[in-house]
Amino acid sequence: MEIPELVSNKEHLRPFSCSWETCKKGFNRKSDLIRHFRIHTNERPYSCPTPHCTRSFVQRSALTVHLRTHTGEKPYKCQYPGCYKIFADSSSFSRHRRIHLGRRPYTCTIETCHKRLEPVFLSPNEAALELIEDQFLP
């Protein structure tokens, strides 16, 4: 079975489909569909309450992370001995932790190259294919 087949078949199993004319995405939860639809409509219902800040967001969690730029809060602390880095969001913290663990989960797709890469060096499509390969191929 080819990887594109896995991706397209998976979309059909999801009960909540986007009704936007050119979009074929499907979701398992209605709330995920509602959040996704805001991308098409540019609706940003979560606005920053800080005076003179005009930022608004599609997701409440994005507003929560943004508010930390005003407060300086950085709740994610590296526990590695001798490392004192702190982070405002969990994704930056997770990316940082891989430095200590030596994890480089993605291999370059060029045959003559054997380098292992962090996800930030891959396009979203390449990263998705790597994830699918890891889950479904021997």
Rosetta blueprint (number, residue, H / E / L):
1 M L
2 E L
3 I H
4 P H
5 E H
6 L H
7 V H
8 S H
9 N H
10 K H
11 E H
12 H H
13 L L
14 R L
15 P L
16 F E
17 S E
18 C L
19 S L
20 W L
21 E L
22 T L
23 C L
24 K L
25 K L
26 G E
27 F E
28 N L
29 R L
30 K H
31 S H
32 D H
33 L H
34 I H
35 R H
36 H H
37 F H
38 R H
39 I H
40 H H
41 T H
42 N L
43 E L
44 R L
45 P L
46 Y E
47 S E
48 C L
49 P L
50 T L
51 P L
52 H L
53 C L
54 T L
55 R L
56 S E
57 F E
58 V L
59 Q L
60 R H
61 S H
62 A H
63 L H
64 T H
65 V H
66 H H
67 L H
68 R H
69 T H
70 H H
71 T H
72 G L
73 E L
74 K L
75 P L
76 Y E
77 K E
78 C L
79 Q L
80 Y L
81 P L
82 G L
83 C L
84 Y L
85 K L
86 I E
87 F E
88 A L
89 D L
90 S H
91 S H
92 S H
93 F H
94 S H
95 R H
96 H H
97 R H
98 R H
99 I H
100 H H
101 L H
102 G L
103 R L
104 R L
105 P L
106 Y E
107 T E
108 C L
109 T L
110 I L
111 E L
112 T L
113 C L
114 H L
115 K L
116 R E
117 L E
118 E L
119 P H
120 V H
121 F H
122 L L
123 S L
124 P H
125 N H
126 E H
127 A H
128 A H
129 L H
130 E H
131 L H
132 I H
133 E H
134 D H
135 Q H
136 F H
137 L L
138 P L
